[in-house]
Amino acid sequence: MEYIDLRSDTVTHPTPAMLAAMAAAPLGDDVYMEDPTINRLQEMSAALTGHEAGLFVPSGTMGNLAAVLAHCQRGDEVILGNKAHTFLFEAGGISALGGVHSCQLSNQPDGSIAMEDIQAALRPDNDPHQPHTRLITLENTHNRCGGTVQSVAYTRQVADFAHGRGLKVHLDGARLFNAAVYLGVPAKELTAPLDSVTFCLSKALCAPVGSVLCGSNAFIERARRVRKMLGGGMRQAGVLAAAGIVALETMIDRLVEDHARAHRLADGLAKLPGIVLDPGSPATNMIFFNLAPEVPFNAQQVAAALLNWRVKVSATGLRRFRLVTHYWIDDHAVDQAQEAFQQVLQKA
Ligand SMILES: *Cc1c(COP(=O)(O)O)cnc(C)c1O
């Protein structure tokens, strides 16, 4: 029997329709910009995000890194949240590879960065002691803050503020479409006001590999050079982009199902005595909760016991879990996962 894998939406395998599209995709050398399938994916991505151009990259991490390196010079400063994926989980690439300094501001519980904190963090232009503030990055949905959604109004507010001061704004939109579907708005409402955005095809959209970075023609030209420098210039990568096209065409609207199942699973888990659900969880497809103090196991031990019930979950702290719903989690899997938690915690 297969595992019910709730560790992440990155565990999603491609669908049969994606595999068929991959087998049939017209291909070329994308470093020569001659792969028709890549070109089509990039055009679709630009249109969806309200930007001039797109760039297929192997991962969200490379998309964010290429964006920061295309916006900033060495020694420049980027403002980001202290719970941002780019700060926590991208191996420090912006500083290690880009020489870019980070200014980490507290993420609010909803994943935003307070406007007054951004204002207070700006560096004066004329002080040789200080780095230049060049870029602000936002994250939507916000992973570590619970899959929370940043509003169109907040996004515009940050963009207007930044542009009034000659700064750029990049969005880490790994789960951009979860945010758009949650708000019931086209994704470009959340991205067109910004200077660049990365979104992942390989998470809830179910494609096996890849992300797309979007922005102006001039920005994408710089990012293409950075991508080559990082070793991300691929050849007949249309074989991957073909799955991405199916993802954009068929996998966005159905994200509401993942959100509904996350709600159902969270409601069920919240009824179990040993579980303390985070307030407001789930916002989208992620459920965050802690073990109650009286439970005599830690999260690792519970996760190990759940494997006997064919359920995989992420322990993200000593007593903390993250569960993520996705295309391959159906109603039956939700019931099974809830039953497994109940059985394991009963033994407490
Ligand atoms: C997964 C993720 C990334 C990075 O994507 P990879 O394709 O895994 O490199 C960036 N930002 C956020 C918020 C993510 O969840």
The ligand as an SDF file (V2000), in Angstrom:
LIG
                    3D

 15 15  0  0  0  0  0  0  0  0999 V2000
    9.6340   25.4890   -1.7400 C   0  0  0  0  0  0  0  0  0  0  0  0
    9.8090   26.9380   -1.5660 C   0  0  0  0  0  0  0  0  0  0  0  0
   10.8310   27.6150   -2.2270 C   0  0  0  0  0  0  0  0  0  0  0  0
   11.9260   26.9290   -3.0070 C   0  0  0  0  0  0  0  0  0  0  0  0
   11.5250   26.0730   -3.9670 O   0  0  0  0  0  0  0  0  0  0  0  0
   12.4630   24.8270   -4.4060 P   0  0  0  0  0  0  0  0  0  0  0  0
   11.8970   24.5150   -5.7450 O   0  0  0  0  0  0  0  0  0  0  0  0
   12.2180   23.7730   -3.3730 O   0  0  0  0  0  0  0  0  0  0  0  0
   13.8670   25.2870   -4.4540 O   0  0  0  0  0  0  0  0  0  0  0  0
   10.8940   28.9840   -2.0770 C   0  0  0  0  0  0  0  0  0  0  0  0
   10.0160   29.6300   -1.3180 N   0  0  0  0  0  0  0  0  0  0  0  0
    9.0200   29.0070   -0.6570 C   0  0  0  0  0  0  0  0  0  0  0  0
    8.0650   29.8180    0.1540 C   0  0  0  0  0  0  0  0  0  0  0  0
    8.8920   27.6340   -0.7410 C   0  0  0  0  0  0  0  0  0  0  0  0
    7.9300   27.0250   -0.0690 O   0  0  0  0  0  0  0  0  0  0  0  0
  1  2  1  0
  2  3  1  0
  2 14  2  0
  3  4  1  0
  3 10  2  0
  4  5  1  0
  5  6  1  0
  6  7  2  0
  6  8  1  0
  6  9  1  0
 10 11  1  0
 11 12  2  0
 12 13  1  0
 12 14  1  0
 14 15  1  0
M  END
$$$$
